[in-house]
Amino acid sequence: MAWIKIHFRYFIAFCKTPKGKIAIGSIAVLGLLFYIALPKHLFLSPTSYVIEDKMGNLLGASIATDGQWRFPARDVVPEKFAKCIVAFEDKRFYLHPGVDPIAMMRAVFQNISGKRVISGGSTLNMQVIRMSRNKPRTVWQKFIEAFLALRLEAGYSKAAILRLYSANAPFGSNVVGLDAAAWRYFGRPSERLSWAETAMLAVLPNAPSLIHPGRNRTLLLAKRNALLDKLASKGTIDSGTAELAKLEPLPNKPHPLPRLAPHLLERFKKEYEQLGIAQTRVRTSLNIQLQQQVSDIIDRYHRNLSANGIHNAAALVLDVETGHALAYVGNVHTPRSDESENQVDMITSLRSPGSTLKPLLYAAMLTDGLMLPHTLIPDIPTQIGGYMPQNYDLGYDGAIPASRALSRSLNIPAVKMLQQYKYQRFHPYLKRVGIHTLNKPADFYGLSMILGGCEVTPWELAGTYASMARTLNHYGRYNANYNAEDYHAPSYLENDVQTPKKAPERASVIDHASLYFTFQAMNEVMRPGEEALWEQFASSKKVAWKTGTSFGFRDGWAVGLTPTHVVCVWVGNADGEGRPGLTGIQTAAPILFDIFDLLPSSGWFTAPLDRMVQTAVCPESGYLAGPDCLHADTVYIPVPGHRTAACPYHQTIHTNLEGTLQVTADCTAPDRMVLAKWFVLPPAMEYYYKPRHSNYRELPPFAAGCYPSSEGRVMEMIYPKDNAKIYIPLEIGGQRGQVIFNAAHRKGGTRIYWHLDDTFVGETQTFHQLALDIPTGNHRITLVDDQGIRISQRFEILQK
């Protein structure tokens, strides 16, 4: 200790001298230079975009912008490669400080003796430095590499140096890095390579321009086998393993990289900066097996669809709980066909949704207490401000339960419902549940919004249905309350986990019971083909689903859900070309159920009984039972349903004693009158309802001398409605078409006399339709029946 103290005092004294200060300053400068000699990022070369499934399996990759296959560095180098590369390139790697003096001296001796460069004596550290700097190989550069190799050793662990080497070493042609080489030469990830395959890759960077699997195969084989012998002599592998490994052949030509999710790869390339991802490799939430199976289904159906000129299809599978995408097939994968526009990602493309928004309106009206699940909705010819919706089959039911209208996807009842709900309310409501593509004001879309008169993406549509199912699933978790965080967009990133941030509250965007009844109605949709008999099989799954077809047969949709999964399928042409038969039920629905067959069974949603009440409901009308209902059923309805109106279609009438004629106090004595309750639809609804419902009883006719108290209850104009605006198109021959007037009368066989602008123009009996040539301008139509009952209303014929 005394000796140390004496020398320390001499050192302090020396530091105070001018020479000592210069020496200390020089050492500090050299230390600073040593520290800053190495840049923060050694390698700045662009890397390939790489996407993996949730287990790390490669789904696809794109070549880097400099034309190289260069994958981003991994966190861990496979143990086999680490042992192979150390044995081949730098056997004292774990012992030296970055530079191996023994190897350097041996290289100098060999090069002088051979009068040429035989060995460089470079360590793996020095090779990493050389690859990062890419300078000419001179003696001076060798000294610089040695200096920087020491600095690399001081700042990086041995494992980190191996990672840098394996990620940036050249492996021949345009292949850089171990991961890219493993896939290009063997079609597998590097951690799954055999000893022979790993040894071959370990010797490639030594002379990648000379040795290549496509040329100089004898030299490459010799180097590989020599390395295997070295591994055996070191005890890394046994001799038997080495001999068996030597029997493995070399690869013949590079393998194509997997292309299981090419559209998601392109989407990631566009979005990765916006998503704040630090590197170009991302682990997605996809399941590689499901992705392959869904792709196979799409390709199989595409072969038949393409015969009808339908070239594109897409499918998306979401996990309800997380919103993660499990399968993402953005389009049919036909890279050799440029005309089919298969490169377009239809999952993120804006398309007309057809009828797929109807369940959202149904749920909204139940939530707001505007109707009950089975409330009758008018289904008659309808004109609203010049807009005339039509059902797909061009027929009319007169009146139909709302749930049945949804399951049959009838257009007119949907428009009637939106007319009651108001499209001005529906527009912001869609945004609240996840449809954010409606960037125009509500008036721009109008009532046609519910029939596909807007644009959505399969991504947002599937995400909205997943949010609805998630909310219902969480009914028990939040003790019948609601968490707004349940409504969120889907994600394809495995680590993008949505966690509730807000405390549960009582109010919800869509009431839990309303969601349950909506899914019940969607479950009743008739399935296509052999699936139509699904209920007869015990193994069948309950699926809430909805199809959609856009105007002009341009888009076919099918979206379905269970408590665990949402599947969305789109079929059509990316350029918007319509094709005959391109409907959701014919093209997209079969694909939907084939995909659901791949998914595990998940049972059905639990009924949220705390958000339901048992109430007397009129079975004929689906309204709350009123005093005039003949009988009532006690059923569960959503709690908001108590705000709906009582049944408007049951009324009390007076008949004669036989019940065959209606009477009034003006024509019959009170003791000859019987009070009767009757289910009565308005004349226009009744006109179309009667042929489809044999049990419907028409009102008895009035007895002679008895007249109804209300004219509107007997006769009704079906088309046009009051104050309608009508445009008459030209016929094929160029002449102007006619207006077809249509009316309904409750009493069969009654004559109706038609008057246009107070001029008699014709009469009808039983079937009350009349075609008239009418000039442009404002007019009045008046109808008078043979009992003198009359109705009159105005309309306008437009110029164009």
C-alpha positions in Angstrom: 0.0 0.0 0.0 2.8 2.4 0.8 4.4 1.7 -2.6 1.1 2.5 -4.3 0.7 5.8 -2.3 4.3 6.8 -3.3 3.6 6.2 -7.0 0.3 7.9 -6.8 2.0 11.1 -5.4 4.6 11.0 -8.2 1.7 10.6 -10.7 -0.1 13.6 -9.3 3.1 15.7 -9.3 3.7 14.7 -12.9 0.2 15.7 -14.0 0.9 19.2 -12.7 3.9 19.6 -15.0 3.6 20.9 -18.6 4.5 17.5 -20.0 2.0 15.8 -17.7 -0.8 18.1 -18.8 0.0 17.5 -22.4 0.0 13.8 -21.8 -3.3 13.8 -19.9 -4.8 16.0 -22.6 -3.6 13.8 -25.4 -5.0 10.7 -23.6 -8.4 12.5 -23.2 -8.4 13.5 -26.9 -7.6 10.0 -27.9 -10.3 8.6 -25.6 -12.8 11.0 -27.1 -11.8 10.1 -30.6 -12.0 6.5 -29.7 -15.5 7.0 -28.3 -16.9 9.0 -31.3 -15.0 6.9 -33.9 -18.0 4.6 -34.3 -21.3 6.1 -35.6 -24.5 5.5 -33.7 -25.9 3.5 -36.6 -23.4 1.3 -38.3 -25.7 0.2 -41.2 -28.0 2.6 -43.0 -28.9 0.5 -46.0 -32.6 0.1 -46.6 -34.2 -3.2 -45.5 -37.0 -5.3 -47.0 -40.5 -4.9 -45.6 -41.3 -8.1 -43.8 -44.6 -9.2 -42.3 -45.0 -12.3 -40.1 -48.0 -14.0 -38.6 -48.6 -13.9 -34.8 -46.3 -16.9 -34.3 -43.4 -15.3 -36.3 -44.0 -17.3 -39.5 -43.1 -15.4 -42.7 -46.2 -14.2 -44.6 -44.4 -12.1 -47.2 -41.5 -9.7 -47.9 -40.6 -7.1 -50.5 -37.2 -6.4 -51.9 -35.4 -3.3 -50.4 -35.3 -0.1 -52.4 -31.7 -0.7 -53.4 -32.7 -4.0 -55.1 -31.4 -6.3 -52.3 -33.1 -8.9 -50.3 -32.1 -7.6 -46.9 -34.3 -8.4 -43.9 -34.2 -6.3 -40.7 -31.9 -7.6 -38.0 -33.3 -10.1 -35.5 -32.8 -10.0 -31.8 -31.2 -13.5 -31.6 -28.8 -15.3 -33.9 -29.7 -19.1 -34.3 -27.3 -21.1 -32.2 -26.3 -23.3 -35.1 -25.2 -20.4 -37.2 -23.3 -18.8 -34.3 -21.3 -21.9 -33.8 -20.7 -22.4 -37.6 -19.6 -18.8 -38.3 -17.3 -18.7 -35.3 -15.7 -22.0 -36.2 -15.2 -20.9 -39.8 -14.3 -17.2 -39.6 -13.1 -16.4 -36.1 -12.4 -19.4 -33.7 -11.1 -17.1 -30.9 -14.1 -14.7 -31.3 -15.1 -15.1 -27.6 -11.5 -14.5 -26.4 -10.0 -11.6 -28.3 -10.8 -7.9 -27.8 -11.9 -7.2 -31.3 -8.6 -7.9 -33.0 -6.9 -11.3 -32.9 -3.1 -10.8 -32.8 -2.4 -14.4 -33.5 -4.5 -14.4 -36.6 -3.0 -11.1 -37.7 0.6 -12.5 -37.3 -0.3 -15.7 -39.1 -1.9 -13.7 -42.0 1.3 -11.5 -42.3 3.5 -14.6 -42.4 1.3 -16.4 -45.0 1.1 -13.4 -47.2 4.9 -12.7 -47.2 5.7 -16.4 -47.7 3.2 -16.7 -50.5 4.0 -13.3 -52.0 0.3 -12.7 -52.4 -2.7 -12.1 -50.2 -3.6 -15.5 -48.8 -5.3 -14.5 -45.5 -6.6 -11.3 -44.1 -6.6 -12.2 -40.4 -9.9 -10.3 -40.0 -12.0 -11.1 -37.0 -15.8 -10.9 -37.1 -15.6 -7.5 -35.5 -13.3 -6.3 -38.4 -15.6 -7.8 -41.0 -18.6 -6.0 -39.5 -16.7 -2.7 -39.7 -15.6 -3.4 -43.2 -19.2 -4.2 -44.3 -20.5 -1.0 -42.7 -17.8 1.2 -44.3 -17.5 -0.4 -47.7 -14.0 1.0 -48.3 -11.3 -0.3 -50.6 -9.2 -3.2 -49.1 -5.8 -1.6 -48.4 -3.3 -1.8 -45.6 -4.3 1.6 -44.3 -8.0 0.6 -44.3 -7.0 -2.6 -42.5 -5.5 -0.5 -39.6 -8.6 1.6 -39.5 -10.8 -1.5 -39.3 -8.7 -2.9 -36.5 -9.0 0.3 -34.5 -12.8 0.5 -35.1 -13.1 -3.3 -34.3 -11.6 -2.5 -30.8 -14.2 0.3 -30.4 -16.9 -2.1 -31.6 -15.9 -4.6 -28.9 -15.9 -1.8 -26.2 -19.5 -0.8 -27.1 -21.2 -4.0 -28.1 -21.6 -7.4 -26.7 -20.5 -10.5 -28.5 -24.1 -11.5 -29.2 -24.8 -8.0 -30.7 -21.7 -8.3 -32.9 -23.0 -11.6 -34.2 -26.4 -10.1 -34.9 -24.8 -7.3 -36.9 -22.7 -9.7 -38.9 -25.6 -12.2 -39.6 -27.9 -9.4 -40.7 -25.5 -7.6 -43.1 -23.2 -10.3 -44.5 -23.4 -10.8 -48.3 -24.7 -14.3 -49.3 -24.4 -14.0 -53.1 -26.3 -12.4 -55.8 -28.7 -9.8 -54.2 -29.1 -11.6 -51.0 -27.9 -9.9 -47.8 -28.2 -11.2 -44.3 -28.9 -14.7 -42.8 -32.7 -14.5 -42.7 -33.0 -13.5 -46.3 -30.5 -16.2 -47.4 -32.3 -18.9 -45.4 -35.6 -18.1 -47.2 -34.0 -17.6 -50.6 -31.9 -20.8 -50.6 -33.9 -23.1 -48.5 -37.4 -21.7 -48.2 -37.3 -21.8 -44.4 -36.4 -19.5 -41.5 -32.8 -19.7 -40.3 -33.6 -21.2 -37.0 -35.1 -24.3 -38.7 -32.1 -25.1 -40.9 -30.1 -28.3 -40.6 -26.4 -28.4 -39.8 -25.6 -28.9 -43.5 -27.7 -25.9 -44.5 -26.4 -23.7 -41.8 -22.8 -24.6 -42.6 -23.3 -23.8 -46.3 -24.6 -20.3 -45.4 -21.7 -19.8 -43.0 -19.1 -20.3 -45.8 -20.9 -18.2 -48.4 -20.0 -14.7 -47.0 -16.3 -15.6 -47.3 -16.4 -15.3 -51.1 -20.0 -14.6 -52.1 -19.0 -13.4 -55.6 -17.0 -16.6 -56.3 -19.1 -19.2 -54.5 -22.8 -19.4 -55.2 -25.3 -22.2 -55.2 -25.8 -21.7 -58.9 -22.1 -21.9 -59.8 -18.8 -23.3 -58.4 -20.9 -25.9 -56.6 -17.9 -28.3 -56.2 -15.9 -25.6 -54.3 -18.9 -24.7 -52.2 -19.5 -28.3 -51.3 -15.9 -28.8 -50.3 -16.0 -25.7 -48.1 -19.2 -26.8 -46.5 -18.0 -30.3 -45.8 -14.7 -29.0 -44.4 -16.6 -26.9 -41.9 -18.7 -29.8 -40.9 -15.5 -31.8 -40.3 -14.2 -28.9 -38.2 -17.4 -28.9 -36.1 -17.0 -32.6 -35.5 -13.4 -32.3 -34.5 -14.3 -29.5 -32.0 -17.1 -31.7 -30.5 -19.8 -29.3 -31.6 -21.5 -32.2 -33.5 -20.7 -35.9 -33.4 -19.0 -37.6 -36.4 -22.2 -39.4 -37.4 -24.1 -36.1 -37.6 -21.3 -34.7 -39.7 -21.3 -37.6 -42.1 -25.1 -37.5 -42.6 -25.0 -33.8 -43.1 -22.4 -34.2 -45.9 -25.0 -36.3 -47.8 -27.4 -33.4 -48.0 -27.4 -31.8 -51.5 -26.8 -28.1 -52.2 -29.8 -26.0 -53.2 -30.3 -25.7 -57.0 -31.8 -22.3 -57.3 -33.3 -19.6 -55.1 -36.8 -20.1 -53.7 -39.5 -17.6 -54.1 -40.5 -16.0 -50.8 -43.9 -16.6 -49.4 -46.7 -14.4 -50.7 -49.5 -15.3 -48.4 -50.7 -11.7 -47.7 -49.4 -9.5 -50.5 -52.0 -6.8 -50.1 -51.4 -6.6 -46.3 -47.7 -6.3 -47.1 -48.4 -3.4 -49.4 -50.7 -1.8 -46.9 -48.0 -2.1 -44.2 -45.4 -0.4 -46.6 -47.8 2.6 -47.0 -48.7 2.8 -43.3 -45.6 1.9 -41.3 -44.4 5.5 -40.9 -47.9 6.6 -39.8 -48.1 3.8 -37.3 -44.7 4.8 -35.8 -43.1 1.4 -36.4 -39.4 1.6 -35.8 -38.4 -1.1 -38.3 -39.6 -2.6 -41.5 -40.4 -6.0 -40.0 -43.7 -6.3 -38.2 -45.5 -9.2 -36.5 -49.2 -9.2 -37.5 -52.1 -10.8 -35.8 -52.8 -13.2 -38.7 -52.9 -16.9 -38.4 -50.8 -18.4 -41.2 -52.8 -21.6 -41.5 -56.2 -19.7 -41.6 -54.7 -17.2 -44.0 -53.7 -20.0 -46.4 -57.1 -21.7 -46.1 -59.1 -18.5 -46.8 -56.8 -17.7 -49.7 -57.5 -21.2 -51.2 -61.3 -20.7 -50.8 -61.1 -17.3 -52.6 -59.0 -18.8 -55.4 -61.4 -21.8 -55.7 -64.4 -19.6 -56.1 -62.6 -17.2 -58.4 -62.2 -19.9 -61.0 -66.0 -20.0 -61.4 -66.6 -16.3 -60.9 -64.1 -15.3 -63.6 -66.2 -17.2 -66.1 -68.9 -14.5 -65.6 -66.4 -11.7 -65.8 -66.1 -11.3 -62.0 -62.4 -10.9 -61.4 -62.0 -9.8 -57.8 -62.8 -11.0 -54.4 -61.7 -10.3 -50.8 -62.2 -11.8 -47.4 -61.4 -10.6 -43.9 -61.7 -12.6 -40.6 -61.6 -10.7 -37.3 -61.3 -11.8 -33.7 -64.3 -10.2 -31.9 -62.6 -9.8 -28.5 -59.5 -8.0 -29.7 -60.5 -6.8 -33.1 -57.4 -8.4 -34.6 -57.4 -9.6 -38.2 -56.9 -13.4 -38.3 -57.0 -13.6 -42.1 -56.6 -10.8 -44.6 -57.1 -11.6 -48.3 -57.2 -8.3 -50.0 -57.9 -9.7 -53.5 -57.5 -12.7 -55.7 -53.8 -13.4 -56.1 -53.2 -13.7 -59.9 -49.9 -11.8 -60.5 -49.8 -12.7 -64.2 -53.1 -11.0 -65.0 -52.8 -7.2 -65.1 -56.2 -6.6 -66.5 -58.0 -8.1 -63.4 -56.5 -5.3 -61.2 -55.7 -8.0 -58.5 -53.1 -5.6 -57.0 -55.9 -3.4 -55.6 -56.5 -4.1 -51.9 -60.3 -4.3 -51.8 -60.3 -4.6 -47.9 -59.5 -0.9 -47.8 -61.3 0.2 -50.9 -64.5 2.3 -50.8 -67.5 0.4 -52.2 -71.2 0.7 -52.1 -72.3 -1.4 -49.1 -75.7 -2.5 -50.6 -78.0 -3.7 -47.7 -75.3 -4.4 -45.2 -76.1 -1.2 -43.1 -79.7 -2.3 -42.6 -79.0 -4.2 -39.3 -77.5 -1.0 -37.9 -80.7 0.9 -38.6 -82.8 -1.9 -37.1 -80.7 -1.9 -33.9 -80.8 1.9 -33.7 -84.6 2.0 -33.9 -84.9 -0.7 -31.2 -82.5 1.3 -29.0 -84.5 4.5 -29.4 -87.8 2.8 -28.7 -89.2 3.6 -32.2 -90.3 0.0 -32.8 -90.3 -3.5 -31.4 -88.5 -6.4 -32.9 -91.5 -7.6 -34.9 -93.4 -4.3 -35.5 -95.2 -4.3 -38.9 -93.5 -2.0 -41.4 -95.3 -0.9 -44.6 -94.2 -2.6 -47.8 -96.1 -0.9 -50.6 -95.1 1.2 -53.6 -93.5 4.3 -52.2 -92.3 7.6 -53.6 -90.5 10.1 -51.5 -89.6 13.4 -53.1 -89.1 11.7 -56.5 -87.2 8.8 -55.0 -88.8 5.4 -55.6 -87.2 2.5 -53.8 -88.0 -1.0 -55.0 -87.5 -4.5 -53.5 -85.1 -6.8 -55.2 -88.0 -9.1 -56.3 -90.0 -6.1 -57.4 -92.9 -7.3 -55.3 -94.7 -6.0 -52.2 -95.9 -7.6 -49.0 -98.2 -4.8 -47.9 -96.9 -5.1 -44.4 -94.1 -7.2 -42.9 -92.5 -7.6 -39.4 -89.3 -5.5 -39.1 -87.3 -8.6 -38.2 -88.6 -10.4 -41.3 -87.9 -7.4 -43.5 -84.3 -7.4 -42.2 -83.9 -11.1 -42.8 -85.3 -10.8 -46.3 -83.4 -7.6 -46.9 -86.5 -5.8 -48.3 -85.7 -2.3 -49.5 -89.0 -0.4 -49.1 -89.4 -1.3 -45.4 -85.8 -0.2 -44.8 -86.5 3.2 -46.5 -89.7 3.5 -44.5 -87.8 2.9 -41.3 -85.1 5.4 -42.1 -87.7 7.9 -43.0 -89.0 7.5 -39.5 -85.6 7.4 -37.8 -84.4 10.4 -40.0 -81.3 10.1 -42.1 -79.9 13.2 -40.4 -79.7 11.1 -37.2 -78.5 8.0 -39.0 -75.5 9.7 -40.5 -73.7 10.7 -37.2 -74.9 7.4 -35.7 -72.9 5.4 -38.3 -69.8 7.4 -37.4 -70.2 6.6 -33.7 -70.3 2.9 -34.4 -67.2 2.9 -36.6 -68.2 3.9 -40.2 -66.0 7.0 -40.8 -66.0 7.0 -44.6 -69.2 9.1 -44.9 -67.3 12.4 -45.5 -70.3 14.2 -47.2 -73.2 15.9 -45.3 -76.2 13.7 -44.5 -78.3 15.5 -47.2 -75.9 14.3 -49.9 -76.8 10.7 -49.2 -80.4 11.1 -48.1 -82.7 8.0 -47.7 -80.7 6.1 -50.3 -78.0 5.7 -47.6 -79.7 2.6 -46.3 -79.7 0.9 -49.7 -76.0 1.5 -50.4 -76.1 5.1 -51.5 -72.8 5.7 -49.8 -69.4 4.2 -49.6 -67.7 2.0 -46.9 -64.7 -0.3 -46.8 -64.8 -4.0 -45.8 -62.3 -3.1 -43.1 -64.6 -0.6 -41.3 -67.8 -2.6 -41.9 -66.3 -5.7 -40.4 -64.8 -3.6 -37.5 -68.3 -2.2 -36.8 -69.9 -5.6 -36.6 -67.0 -6.8 -34.4 -67.6 -3.9 -32.0 -71.3 -4.7 -31.8 -70.6 -8.3 -31.0 -67.9 -7.3 -28.5 -70.3 -5.0 -26.7 -72.9 -7.7 -26.3 -70.2 -10.2 -25.1 -69.1 -7.7 -22.4 -72.6 -7.3 -21.1 -71.8 -9.6 -18.1 -68.2 -8.3 -17.7 -69.4 -4.7 -17.0 -72.5 -5.8 -15.0 -75.0 -4.8 -17.7 -73.2 -1.4 -18.2 -71.5 -0.2 -21.4 -68.0 0.8 -22.2 -67.4 3.1 -25.1 -64.0 1.6 -25.7 -65.6 -1.5 -27.0 -66.3 0.4 -30.2 -62.9 0.6 -31.9 -61.3 0.0 -35.3 -59.8 -3.4 -36.1 -56.0 -3.9 -36.3 -53.6 -6.2 -38.1 -50.8 -5.7 -35.5 -50.3 -8.4 -32.9 -49.0 -6.0 -30.3 -51.8 -3.5 -30.9 -54.0 -4.4 -27.9 -57.1 -2.3 -27.1 -57.7 -1.9 -23.4 -60.7 -0.1 -21.9 -59.8 3.4 -20.7 -63.2 4.7 -19.7 -65.3 3.6 -16.8 -68.5 1.7 -17.8 -71.6 3.7 -18.1 -75.3 2.9 -18.4 -76.1 4.6 -21.7 -74.8 2.9 -24.9 -74.7 3.6 -28.6 -76.7 0.5 -29.2 -78.7 -1.1 -26.3 -77.6 -4.6 -25.4 -81.0 -6.1 -25.8 -81.3 -4.4 -29.2 -78.1 -5.9 -30.3 -79.3 -9.4 -29.2 -82.6 -9.0 -31.2 -80.7 -7.7 -34.2 -78.4 -10.7 -34.2 -81.4 -13.0 -33.8 -83.0 -11.5 -36.8 -79.8 -11.8 -38.8 -79.6 -15.5 -37.8 -82.9 -16.1 -39.5 -81.7 -15.2 -43.0 -82.1 -18.1 -45.4 -78.7 -19.6 -46.2 -77.5 -20.3 -49.7 -77.4 -23.8 -51.3 -77.0 -26.7 -49.0 -76.6 -24.4 -46.0 -80.4 -23.7 -46.2 -81.0 -26.8 -44.1 -78.4 -25.9 -41.5 -80.7 -26.2 -38.5 -81.2 -29.9 -39.2 -77.6 -30.6 -38.3 -76.6 -30.7 -34.7 -73.0 -29.6 -35.6 -74.1 -26.5 -37.4 -73.2 -23.1 -36.2 -75.5 -20.2 -35.5 -74.3 -17.3 -37.5 -75.8 -13.8 -37.7 -75.2 -12.6 -41.3 -76.3 -10.2 -43.9 -75.8 -9.9 -47.6 -75.7 -6.8 -49.8 -75.8 -6.0 -53.5 -75.0 -2.6 -54.8 -76.9 -0.8 -57.6 -76.0 -2.1 -61.0 -74.8 -5.4 -59.7 -71.3 -4.0 -59.0 -70.7 -5.3 -55.5 -71.7 -8.5 -53.7 -71.3 -8.5 -49.9 -71.7 -11.0 -47.1 -70.9 -10.2 -43.5 -71.5 -12.6 -40.6 -70.6 -12.9 -37.0 -70.6 -15.2 -34.0 -69.6 -14.4 -30.4 -66.0 -15.0 -31.4 -65.5 -14.1 -35.0 -66.6 -11.7 -37.8 -66.2 -12.6 -41.4 -66.6 -10.1 -44.2 -66.6 -11.1 -47.9 -66.7 -8.8 -50.9 -67.0 -10.0 -54.6 -67.0 -7.8 -57.7 -64.7 -6.0 -60.1 -62.2 -3.5 -58.8 -63.0 -1.2 -61.7 -66.7 -1.1 -60.8 -68.0 -3.1 -63.8 -71.4 -4.7 -63.0 -72.2 -8.2 -64.0 -75.5 -10.2 -64.2 -75.8 -12.4 -61.1 -73.3 -10.4 -59.1 -75.4 -10.5 -55.9 -74.3 -11.0 -52.3 -76.4 -14.1 -51.9 -75.1 -15.8 -55.0 -71.4 -14.8 -54.9 -70.3 -13.7 -51.5 -72.5 -15.8 -49.1 -71.2 -19.2 -50.2 -67.6 -18.0 -49.5 -68.7 -16.7 -46.1 -70.0 -20.0 -44.9 -67.0 -21.9 -46.3 -64.8 -19.6 -44.2 -67.1 -20.1 -41.1 -66.6 -23.8 -41.5 -62.9 -23.3 -40.8 -63.5 -21.5 -37.5 -64.3 -23.2 -34.2 -67.8 -23.3 -32.9 -68.6 -20.6 -30.3 -72.2 -21.1 -29.3 -74.5 -18.1 -29.3 -74.8 -14.8 -27.5 -76.2 -14.8 -23.9 -79.5 -13.0 -23.8 -79.1 -9.7 -21.7 -82.3 -10.3 -19.7 -81.6 -7.3 -17.4 -82.1 -5.1 -20.4 -85.4 -6.8 -21.4 -88.9 -6.7 -20.0 -91.9 -9.0 -20.4 -94.7 -7.1 -22.1 -98.0 -7.8 -23.8 -97.5 -7.5 -27.5 -100.0 -7.8 -30.3 -99.0 -10.9 -32.3 -100.6 -9.6 -35.6 -98.9 -6.2 -35.6 -95.9 -6.6 -33.4 -96.9 -3.4 -31.5 -97.6 -3.1 -27.8 -101.0 -4.6 -27.2 -103.7 -1.9 -27.2 -107.2 -2.2 -25.8 -108.7 -3.4 -29.1 -106.3 -6.3 -29.6 -108.0 -9.6 -29.8 -105.4 -11.4 -27.8 -101.9 -10.6 -26.7 -98.7 -12.5 -26.3 -96.4 -11.8 -23.3 -92.8 -11.7 -24.8 -89.4 -10.2 -24.0 -88.7 -6.8 -25.6 -85.9 -4.3 -25.1 -86.5 -1.9 -22.2 -86.7 1.1 -24.6 -89.6 -0.6 -26.3 -92.0 0.6 -23.7 -91.8 4.0 -25.4 -93.4 2.6 -28.6 -97.0 3.2 -29.6 -99.8 0.8 -29.0 -101.2 -1.2 -31.9 -102.8 1.1 -34.5 -104.2 -1.6 -36.6 -106.8 -3.1 -34.3 -110.1 -1.2 -34.0 -113.6 -1.8 -32.7 -116.4 -2.0 -35.3 -120.1 -2.6 -35.1 -121.7 -5.5 -37.0 -125.1 -7.0 -37.4 -126.0 -9.9 -35.2 -124.6 -12.4 -37.8 -121.3 -10.5 -38.0 -121.6 -10.3 -41.8 -122.2 -6.6 -42.3 -120.9 -3.4 -40.7 -123.6 -1.1 -39.3 -123.9 2.2 -37.6 -126.4 3.9 -35.3 -127.8 5.7 -38.3 -129.1 2.5 -39.9 -129.5 -0.1 -37.1 -131.0 -0.1 -33.7 -128.5 -0.5 -30.8 -129.9 -3.8 -29.7 -129.3 -5.2 -33.3 -125.6 -4.2 -33.1 -122.6 -6.4 -32.0 -119.3 -4.9 -30.9 -116.3 -6.6 -32.6 -112.6 -6.2 -32.6 -110.9 -6.3 -36.0 -107.3 -6.3 -37.3 -107.5 -3.7 -40.1 -104.7 -2.5 -42.3 -104.9 0.7 -44.4 -106.3 0.0 -47.8 -102.9 0.2 -49.7 -101.2 -2.1 -47.2 -104.2 -4.4 -47.2 -104.2 -4.6 -51.0 -100.8 -6.3 -51.1 -101.1 -8.1 -47.7 -104.2 -10.1 -48.4 -102.8 -12.4 -51.2 -99.9 -13.4 -49.0 -101.9 -14.0 -45.8 -104.9 -16.3 -46.2 -106.0 -15.8 -42.6 -106.4 -12.1 -43.0 -110.1 -11.1 -42.6 -111.4 -8.2 -44.6 -113.8 -5.8 -42.9 -117.4 -6.8 -43.6 -119.1 -4.5 -46.1 -121.5 -1.8 -44.8 -125.2 -2.7 -44.7 -127.5 -0.8 -47.1 -128.0 2.7 -45.9 -125.0 2.6 -43.6 -122.0 4.7 -44.5 -118.5 4.7 -43.0 -117.5 7.7 -40.9 -114.1 8.0 -42.5 -113.5 8.0 -46.2 -109.7 7.4 -45.9 -110.4 4.0 -44.3 -112.1 2.7 -47.4 -110.1 3.9 -50.4 -106.4 5.0 -50.7 -104.2 6.1 -53.5 -101.1 3.9 -53.8 -99.3 5.8 -56.5 -98.7 8.7 -56.8 -98.8 10.0 -53.3 -100.0 13.5 -52.5 -97.7 16.3 -53.8 -95.5 13.8 -55.7 -93.1 15.0 -58.4 -93.0 12.6 -61.4 -90.5 12.4 -64.2 -91.7 10.5 -67.3 -88.9 9.0 -69.3 -89.0 8.5 -73.1 -89.8 5.0 -74.4 -87.4 3.1 -76.8 -89.3 4.5 -79.8 -88.8 8.1 -78.6 -92.4 8.7 -77.5 -93.2 9.9 -74.1 -94.3 7.3 -71.6 -97.5 7.1 -69.5 -98.1 7.5 -65.8 -99.5 4.4 -64.2 -102.0 5.3 -61.4 -102.7 2.8 -58.7 -105.3 2.8 -56.0 -106.8 0.3 -53.4 -110.3 0.0 -52.2 -111.3 -2.1 -49.2 -114.5 -3.4 -50.8 -113.9 -5.9 -53.6 -115.8 -5.3 -56.9 -116.3 -1.6 -56.2 -116.2 0.8 -59.2 -113.9 3.8 -59.0 -114.4 6.8 -61.3 -111.2 8.7 -62.2 -111.0 12.4 -62.8 -107.9 14.3 -64.0 -108.2 18.1 -63.3 -112.0 17.7 -63.0 -112.2 15.8 -66.4 -113.4 12.2 -66.3 -110.7 10.0 -67.7 -111.9 6.4 -67.0 -113.2 3.9 -64.5 -111.8 0.7 -62.9 -113.3 -2.3 -61.1 -111.6 -4.7 -58.7 -108.0 -3.9 -60.0 -107.7 -0.2 -59.8 -104.9 0.8 -62.2 -105.1 3.4 -64.9 -102.4 4.5 -67.5 -102.7 8.1 -68.6 -100.8 10.5 -70.9 -100.3 13.6 -68.8 -98.7 16.9 -69.9 -96.0 18.7 -67.9 -97.2 20.8 -65.0 -99.3 20.6 -61.9 -102.4 18.4 -61.8 -105.0 17.0 -59.5 -106.3 13.4 -59.6 -109.7 12.7 -58.0 -111.2 9.3 -57.3 -114.9 8.7 -56.6 -116.4 5.2 -55.8 -119.9 4.1 -56.5 -120.8 5.0 -52.9 -119.8 8.6 -53.4 -116.7 8.3 -51.3 -113.9 10.4 -52.9 -110.2 11.2 -52.4 -108.3 13.9 -54.2 -104.6 14.9 -54.3 -102.1 16.9 -56.3 -99.0 15.9 -58.2 -96.5 17.5 -60.7 -95.2 16.2 -63.9 -91.6 17.4 -64.4 -90.1 18.7 -67.6 -86.9 16.6 -67.1 
